[in-house]
Amino acid sequence: MLRPGVDWTATGGLFDWTVEFLIPRLSDRQAAEHLQEIVDNNLGSLWVADLPTTVQQEIVEHWRSGLIAAGRQQLPESQEKAAVLHHLQKLVDATYSAGFVG
């Protein structure tokens, strides 16, 4: 969930990949450890709105600036890849509809 009423759902594998994309990029190591716990424990949800504002903005900036390119490069080639990239784009688009600036 990005903000109340603005969320994004994905399969477990894509969700984990999307969260793992953030972990090495976050400057807040406590937040990065929290994201790693989500992945390690298969929690399957991230409430961005519950994180500190600076972390929220950093997450959004990373998704907007690098998520799609990373998906093109890192996700395996398959018949579904275009659909997966489109789904990742929906997450990026949701950051705008959630009202994040930038």
N, C-alpha and C positions, 0 to 999 in steps of 0.2 A: 504494500500500500504506500502510495506516495503522499497523499493527503486524504483526509476523510472524503469518501466518495470518488476518489481517483485511484484506481488500482490496476494492476497488471498481473495476469496469471500465466503460468507456463508449466510445462512438464518438469518433473524433478531434475532431470539432467540439464535442461536449459536454464532453469532457475539457478542451480548450483554454478553453472558456467558463468552466468551473469553476475553472481555475487563474487565468485572467485576472480573475475576480471577486476573487481574493485580492490580486493585485499592488498595487493602489493602497491597499489597506487595511492592509497589513503595516507595522508600525513599524520592523522590521529591514530596512533598505534593501538590505543584502547578500542577504538571503533573497529579497526581492522581485526583485532582479536575477537571481538563480538561477532563480526561477520564470519570468521573462521569457525567459531562455535556453532553458528547456524548451519554451516555446511557439514561440519564434522558430525553433528547430531541429527542430520536429516530433518531439520525443523520445517523447511519448506516455506517459510514466510519471513519477510523483512518489512518492518514498519518504519520506513524512512522518516515519517513524521515524528517518531519517538526519539530520534537521535538529535544531538545538539545542532542548532541551526547551521553552524559552520561546516559540520560534517554533511548535513543534508545538501548544502550547496556544492560541496566538493564532489559528492556522489553524482549529483546531476551534471556537473561540469564534465566529469569523466565519461558518463554515459553519452552526453551530447557530442563530445569531441572525439571519442575513440571506440565506442562500442561496436558500431556497424563495421568499421574498418577491421577491428579485431575479429569480428565474426567472419568476415570474408576470408581473412587470413588463417584463422585457427580452426574453425569448424570444418569437419570432414566434408568432402565432396559427396553429394548424394542428390537424389531427385527432389528431396525436401529442402535442400539448402536455401533456395530462393524464398520459400515460404517461411523458413526460420528467420532469415534476415528481415523479412517483412514484419514478422512478429517482434523482433528486436526494435525495429523502427517504430512500432506502436508504443513501446516503452519510452523511447526517446520523445515521441510526440506527446505522450502523457505528461512528461515533465513540464511541457509548456501549458497544457490545459490545467495542470495542478497549480499554476501560478508562480513557478520558480522563475526568478529573473535571470537575465544573462543571455 
